[in-house]
Amino acid sequence: MRFLVPLFVFLAVPAFHSALSASIESAEKEEAVAKHDGLTKLQEIDQLEFEAAQKNEAAQLNVTEEQKEVARYVEERVEAENDNTGGGGNSDSAAARGGKRSFSVPVVT
């Protein structure tokens, strides 16, 4: 019996030591993964913000293109009306200004 107690302690201490060190290593790995996941989340948030900014910029460019199309259409209609009515006085004033008219088109948001 005296022999079994020291043998049990001798075997129990290394087993306890290996279990404890494995637990500590596991905790360190979880911390490293959490740090990496945090970085990944920040990158994901950054990517979402970038995509939102790109969409906003594209929407503004699209509105600008629509405004240009509306202005071209209005200019063509005015020129067509001037041509149909003879527009003697108006064509001279248009030529004096360089043949271009400027229109203000309201922005719809």
Buried (B, 14 or more C-beta within 10 A) or exposed (E): EEEEEEEEEEEEEEEEEEEEEEEEEEEEEEEEEEEEEEEEEEEEEEEEEEEEEEEEEEEEEEEEEEBEEEBEEEBEEBBEEBEEEEBEEBBEEBEEEEEEEEEEEEEEE
